[in-house]
Amino acid sequence: MDVTISPSILNCDFAHLSDELKKISNAQWVHVDVMDNHFVPNLALGMPIVESVVRTSTLPVDAHLMIENPDQWAPQYAEAGCTSVTFHIEAAKAPFRLTKELKKTGTKVGVALRPTTPFEAVKHLITSIDMILIMTVEPGFGGQSFIEPMVEKIRQLRSYVSQHDLPVSLQVDGGINQSTIVLAAEAGADNFVAGSAVFKAEDAHQEIETLRSLALQHRHVSV
């Protein structure tokens, strides 16, 4: 199981975006959270910021859309150059059609689950997508604490994906730090979004290396 570290720029210094992106150049993806103040109670990082990150970053852009009506808006983020676009299953009206539209653009497709949404909600889509995002906090704000009961959801999804031999990555987002990345990796996550832990570290580059090392050391081994 490969390990991907995807720093979230939600808490970075946007006045110096280029410099902030250079700090995380050793990551595999840069994670951009888009919020509309409707699906979640926060407004952040719309299309202009995403387009700027796509232009500036040397890393592929992973867009997490915490928005209403992703059926209408998600394809625009793919067309803007995002390598991966994730929408919430709770918000999509026609997820099969949306997945197909996103795939046409060549982007990878992820589906996100809020903490109270059971993993069964994505079973019908799982053969059509590239990634499942398990929210380990309530979506909307950075800096929250990891919800430990989500470890069981990660474990259930890893078991299902392994049992059916599906090429689906399991991403976790929320409260990921040096302690919680161990819990998530052991349960079966392979893609880790870390925001505060990276950008509030004295050395973001080194923090990414430490998180990657911990995830590799504790990664899930299928039996």
C-alpha positions, 0 to 999 in steps of 0.5 A: 500500500502506497502512502500519499501526504496531501497538505491542506493549504486552508491554514497557510498564508495566502498573502505569500502563496507561492512561498507556502507552496514551496514549503510542501514541495516534497508532498505528493499532492496539495489539498485545496478545501472549497467551502460555500457557507451552505453545505458547511458553515464556512466560506473559503477557497473558491475558484480563483484560489484554486486556479492560482494554486494550479498555476503556481504549484509544482504538485498535482492539485486535490480539490475537496468540494464542501459545497451544495450542488456539486453536480453543477460546479465540480466539473469546472474544478476539473476543467481548471486543472485539478488532478483530483476532484472530490465531492460529498455524497450527501450533496450530489443529486446524481452522483453516477452522472457527475462521476461520469462527467468528471471522468471525461475530463481525465481527472481522478474522482473522489467521494467524501463522507461526513462522520455520520455518513455510513461507509455503505453510502458509497458502495454503489459508486465504489467501482467508478471512483478513484478515492473515498475521503473519510472525514475524521472531523466535521467538515468546515473548519481546520484545526479540529480534533480527530474523531477516533470512532472514524477509525472503525469506518476506515477499517470497514472500508479497507476491508471492503476494498481489499476483499473486492480487490478494488483500486480505490485509495482511502483518504482521511482529512481532519486532525491528522498529526503525528499521533493520529496518522498512526491510527489511520494508517493502521486502520487502512488509510493510505492518503493523509490530508494534514493542514495545521500539523504541516503549516504550523510546524517549524519546518513544514518540509520535515513534518511531511517527511515525519508524517510519511515515515510514520504512515509507512511504518504503521501502514495496514497490511491486508491478510 
